[in-house]
């Protein structure tokens, strides 16, 4: 009788459970009043049972439009409930201050960035995305 390597068994169990043990690359799309060009410096996700954890960093190469919602689409796995998608981000603005805030679900595979303004979340962000800026963050949710 032959033997089965432990790594083969672990891979089979992970496939049955729907787990991704190693981070997998995905391609997020950034928009602020239209799709923006950005270099995806880092975008990986893992799946643990039904939990999806995404991390990203985008280096922006095109300007957005002030006071418009910042959207990230193309989440790697559809969420089971848009209202339960959550996360946070840090935005580095090369010309002024930097920002941080929360990420909330918009659709099963799209999120919106909420800017923290004196303790209040604001979907109409008051900063314009510009070339030379960078945004990084994480998103967590349960898959459909």
Short mmCIF file of the C-alpha atoms (twelve columns), coordinates in Angstrom:
data_MODEL
# 
_entry.id   MODEL 
# 
loop_
_atom_site.group_PDB 
_atom_site.id 
_atom_site.type_symbol 
_atom_site.label_atom_id 
_atom_site.label_alt_id 
_atom_site.label_comp_id 
_atom_site.label_asym_id 
_atom_site.label_seq_id 
_atom_site.Cartn_x 
_atom_site.Cartn_y 
_atom_site.Cartn_z 
_atom_site.pdbx_PDB_model_num 
ATOM 1   C CA . UNK A 1   0.000   0.000  0.000   1 
ATOM 2   C CA . UNK A 2   1.183   3.505  -0.782  1 
ATOM 3   C CA . UNK A 3   1.365   6.405  1.607   1 
ATOM 4   C CA . UNK A 4   -0.189  9.845  1.376   1 
ATOM 5   C CA . UNK A 5   1.896   12.882 2.241   1 
ATOM 6   C CA . UNK A 6   0.620   15.059 5.091   1 
ATOM 7   C CA . UNK A 7   0.641   18.083 2.791   1 
ATOM 8   C CA . UNK A 8   -1.723  16.292 0.370   1 
ATOM 9   C CA . UNK A 9   -4.139  15.509 3.196   1 
ATOM 10  C CA . UNK A 10  -4.030  19.112 4.451   1 
ATOM 11  C CA . UNK A 11  -4.659  20.433 0.943   1 
ATOM 12  C CA . UNK A 12  -7.630  18.080 0.515   1 
ATOM 13  C CA . UNK A 13  -9.128  19.134 3.861   1 
ATOM 14  C CA . UNK A 14  -8.644  22.808 3.003   1 
ATOM 15  C CA . UNK A 15  -10.385 22.281 -0.340  1 
ATOM 16  C CA . UNK A 16  -13.344 20.546 1.329   1 
ATOM 17  C CA . UNK A 17  -13.620 23.250 4.006   1 
ATOM 18  C CA . UNK A 18  -13.234 26.033 1.458   1 
ATOM 19  C CA . UNK A 19  -10.125 27.279 3.252   1 
ATOM 20  C CA . UNK A 20  -7.271  29.074 1.586   1 
ATOM 21  C CA . UNK A 21  -4.262  28.659 3.826   1 
ATOM 22  C CA . UNK A 22  -1.874  30.779 1.773   1 
ATOM 23  C CA . UNK A 23  -2.738  34.373 0.811   1 
ATOM 24  C CA . UNK A 24  -4.143  34.579 -2.716  1 
ATOM 25  C CA . UNK A 25  -3.740  37.581 -5.026  1 
ATOM 26  C CA . UNK A 26  -6.821  39.564 -6.116  1 
ATOM 27  C CA . UNK A 27  -7.321  42.715 -8.202  1 
ATOM 28  C CA . UNK A 28  -9.237  45.537 -6.496  1 
ATOM 29  C CA . UNK A 29  -10.581 48.475 -8.528  1 
ATOM 30  C CA . UNK A 30  -10.615 51.984 -7.003  1 
ATOM 31  C CA . UNK A 31  -13.104 54.699 -7.952  1 
ATOM 32  C CA . UNK A 32  -14.056 58.233 -6.915  1 
ATOM 33  C CA . UNK A 33  -16.617 59.602 -9.384  1 
ATOM 34  C CA . UNK A 34  -15.260 57.170 -11.992 1 
ATOM 35  C CA . UNK A 35  -12.670 54.382 -12.063 1 
ATOM 36  C CA . UNK A 36  -9.157  55.549 -11.164 1 
ATOM 37  C CA . UNK A 37  -5.823  54.229 -12.329 1 
ATOM 38  C CA . UNK A 38  -3.789  52.820 -9.454  1 
ATOM 39  C CA . UNK A 39  -0.886  50.436 -9.068  1 
ATOM 40  C CA . UNK A 40  -1.869  47.432 -6.978  1 
ATOM 41  C CA . UNK A 41  1.173   47.232 -4.720  1 
ATOM 42  C CA . UNK A 42  -0.389  44.554 -2.523  1 
ATOM 43  C CA . UNK A 43  -3.761  42.804 -2.650  1 
ATOM 44  C CA . UNK A 44  -4.155  39.390 -1.060  1 
ATOM 45  C CA . UNK A 45  -6.922  37.555 0.705   1 
ATOM 46  C CA . UNK A 46  -7.412  34.405 2.759   1 
ATOM 47  C CA . UNK A 47  -10.499 32.330 3.434   1 
ATOM 48  C CA . UNK A 48  -10.939 30.604 6.791   1 
ATOM 49  C CA . UNK A 49  -14.141 28.567 6.704   1 
ATOM 50  C CA . UNK A 50  -16.681 31.245 5.729   1 
ATOM 51  C CA . UNK A 51  -14.545 34.201 6.901   1 
ATOM 52  C CA . UNK A 52  -12.829 36.199 4.131   1 
ATOM 53  C CA . UNK A 53  -9.969  38.551 5.073   1 
ATOM 54  C CA . UNK A 54  -8.645  40.944 2.403   1 
ATOM 55  C CA . UNK A 55  -5.611  43.266 2.636   1 
ATOM 56  C CA . UNK A 56  -4.649  45.837 0.026   1 
ATOM 57  C CA . UNK A 57  -2.362  48.740 -0.826  1 
ATOM 58  C CA . UNK A 58  -2.949  50.879 -3.894  1 
ATOM 59  C CA . UNK A 59  -0.555  53.562 -5.134  1 
ATOM 60  C CA . UNK A 60  -2.676  56.094 -6.974  1 
ATOM 61  C CA . UNK A 61  -1.653  57.387 -10.389 1 
ATOM 62  C CA . UNK A 62  -4.783  59.385 -11.355 1 
ATOM 63  C CA . UNK A 63  -6.852  62.111 -9.682  1 
ATOM 64  C CA . UNK A 64  -10.357 61.632 -8.290  1 
ATOM 65  C CA . UNK A 65  -13.030 64.229 -7.511  1 
ATOM 66  C CA . UNK A 66  -13.391 65.873 -4.071  1 
ATOM 67  C CA . UNK A 67  -16.568 65.216 -2.035  1 
ATOM 68  C CA . UNK A 68  -17.404 61.990 -3.881  1 
ATOM 69  C CA . UNK A 69  -17.581 58.567 -2.278  1 
ATOM 70  C CA . UNK A 70  -14.455 56.438 -2.598  1 
ATOM 71  C CA . UNK A 71  -15.347 52.923 -3.754  1 
ATOM 72  C CA . UNK A 72  -13.323 49.710 -3.929  1 
ATOM 73  C CA . UNK A 73  -14.828 46.998 -6.101  1 
ATOM 74  C CA . UNK A 74  -13.804 43.521 -7.112  1 
ATOM 75  C CA . UNK A 75  -13.744 41.829 -3.706  1 
ATOM 76  C CA . UNK A 76  -12.415 38.327 -4.404  1 
ATOM 77  C CA . UNK A 77  -15.389 36.404 -2.944  1 
ATOM 78  C CA . UNK A 78  -19.011 37.596 -2.742  1 
ATOM 79  C CA . UNK A 79  -20.251 38.455 0.752   1 
ATOM 80  C CA . UNK A 80  -23.289 36.776 2.260   1 
ATOM 81  C CA . UNK A 81  -24.665 40.074 3.616   1 
ATOM 82  C CA . UNK A 82  -23.664 43.549 2.439   1 
ATOM 83  C CA . UNK A 83  -24.496 45.012 5.870   1 
ATOM 84  C CA . UNK A 84  -21.884 42.837 7.562   1 
ATOM 85  C CA . UNK A 85  -18.877 43.807 5.452   1 
ATOM 86  C CA . UNK A 86  -16.434 45.866 7.503   1 
ATOM 87  C CA . UNK A 87  -12.887 47.089 7.639   1 
ATOM 88  C CA . UNK A 88  -10.648 50.110 7.917   1 
ATOM 89  C CA . UNK A 89  -8.233  52.099 5.789   1 
ATOM 90  C CA . UNK A 90  -5.359  54.575 6.001   1 
ATOM 91  C CA . UNK A 91  -5.006  57.143 3.247   1 
ATOM 92  C CA . UNK A 92  -1.671  58.865 2.647   1 
ATOM 93  C CA . UNK A 93  -2.149  62.226 0.948   1 
ATOM 94  C CA . UNK A 94  1.175   63.326 -0.524  1 
ATOM 95  C CA . UNK A 95  0.211   67.019 -0.604  1 
ATOM 96  C CA . UNK A 96  -1.529  67.518 2.773   1 
ATOM 97  C CA . UNK A 97  -2.664  65.457 5.734   1 
ATOM 98  C CA . UNK A 98  -3.375  61.749 5.844   1 
ATOM 99  C CA . UNK A 99  -6.769  60.236 6.659   1 
ATOM 100 C CA . UNK A 100 -8.251  57.098 8.139   1 
ATOM 101 C CA . UNK A 101 -11.701 55.670 8.426   1 
ATOM 102 C CA . UNK A 102 -14.009 52.712 8.170   1 
ATOM 103 C CA . UNK A 103 -14.968 50.534 5.234   1 
ATOM 104 C CA . UNK A 104 -18.592 49.441 4.815   1 
ATOM 105 C CA . UNK A 105 -20.376 47.204 2.333   1 
ATOM 106 C CA . UNK A 106 -22.091 48.607 -0.750  1 
ATOM 107 C CA . UNK A 107 -22.808 45.379 -2.686  1 
ATOM 108 C CA . UNK A 108 -21.754 41.734 -2.349  1 
ATOM 109 C CA . UNK A 109 -18.332 42.580 -3.850  1 
ATOM 110 C CA . UNK A 110 -17.994 46.373 -3.435  1 
ATOM 111 C CA . UNK A 111 -17.186 48.561 -0.414  1 
ATOM 112 C CA . UNK A 112 -17.305 52.285 0.373   1 
ATOM 113 C CA . UNK A 113 -14.839 54.303 2.433   1 
ATOM 114 C CA . UNK A 114 -16.235 56.365 5.294   1 
ATOM 115 C CA . UNK A 115 -14.070 59.309 6.388   1 
ATOM 116 C CA . UNK A 116 -13.876 59.937 10.151  1 
ATOM 117 C CA . UNK A 117 -14.711 63.596 10.640  1 
ATOM 118 C CA . UNK A 118 -14.745 64.652 14.301  1 
ATOM 119 C CA . UNK A 119 -16.085 61.273 15.350  1 
ATOM 120 C CA . UNK A 120 -18.743 61.099 12.636  1 
ATOM 121 C CA . UNK A 121 -18.580 58.820 9.628   1 
ATOM 122 C CA . UNK A 122 -19.036 60.593 6.301   1 
ATOM 123 C CA . UNK A 123 -19.461 58.677 3.038   1 
ATOM 124 C CA . UNK A 124 -18.960 61.852 0.978   1 
ATOM 125 C CA . UNK A 125 -15.248 62.017 1.651   1 
ATOM 126 C CA . UNK A 126 -13.872 65.544 1.855   1 
ATOM 127 C CA . UNK A 127 -10.568 64.767 0.174   1 
ATOM 128 C CA . UNK A 128 -9.713  64.178 -3.452  1 
ATOM 129 C CA . UNK A 129 -7.656  61.205 -4.478  1 
ATOM 130 C CA . UNK A 130 -4.572  62.374 -6.372  1 
ATOM 131 C CA . UNK A 131 -1.599  60.908 -8.170  1 
ATOM 132 C CA . UNK A 132 1.194   60.150 -5.698  1 
ATOM 133 C CA . UNK A 133 -1.213  59.260 -2.879  1 
ATOM 134 C CA . UNK A 134 -1.627  55.763 -1.439  1 
ATOM 135 C CA . UNK A 135 -4.404  53.874 0.291   1 
ATOM 136 C CA . UNK A 136 -4.128  50.678 2.298   1 
ATOM 137 C CA . UNK A 137 -6.553  48.734 4.401   1 
ATOM 138 C CA . UNK A 138 -8.363  45.539 5.188   1 
ATOM 139 C CA . UNK A 139 -11.861 44.166 4.694   1 
ATOM 140 C CA . UNK A 140 -13.475 41.243 6.538   1 
ATOM 141 C CA . UNK A 141 -16.772 39.478 5.897   1 
ATOM 142 C CA . UNK A 142 -18.480 36.108 5.616   1 
ATOM 143 C CA . UNK A 143 -18.701 34.603 2.141   1 
ATOM 144 C CA . UNK A 144 -22.006 33.735 0.491   1 
# 
